[in-house]
Amino acid sequence: MNTATMSQGGRVVVPKQYREKLGVKEGDEVIWTEVDGQIVLTSRRQQVAQARRFFDTLMIDYAGDSLADELIAERRTEATCEDGA
């Protein structure tokens, strides 16, 4: 466990080992999130990776045709019905 002292203006220095673990350097954007009453610090890169993993699981769960193929098939069916009516 590391401690840090808050300086003027609410500034806190993130210890080097945590900056390295997060893969952040000076000027990088970090995200502060409150989770169950605790503050969690993540990097933008970590947030993007987490979002990608989430959407990848959605695509794995979807075992049907691609959404584009479904839309094209629906449009063709509608066009056939309109031509026959």
QUIQUI-V16397 format. One record per backbone hydrogen bond with DSSP energy under -1.0 kcal/mol. NH is the residue of the N-H (numbers start at 1). CO is the residue of the C=O. Records with the same first field share a line. If there is no record, write none. Layout:
NH: CO ; CO
//
This chain:
7: 11
10: 7
19: 15
20: 16
21: 17
22: 18
23: 19
24: 19
28: 25
31: 42
33: 40
35: 38
38: 35
40: 33
42: 31
44: 29
47: 43
48: 44
49: 45
50: 46
51: 47
52: 48
53: 49
54: 50
55: 51
56: 52
57: 53
58: 54
59: 55
60: 56
61: 57
62: 58
70: 66
71: 67
72: 68
73: 69
74: 70
75: 71
76: 72
77: 73
78: 74
79: 75
80: 76
81: 77
82: 78
83: 79
84: 80
//
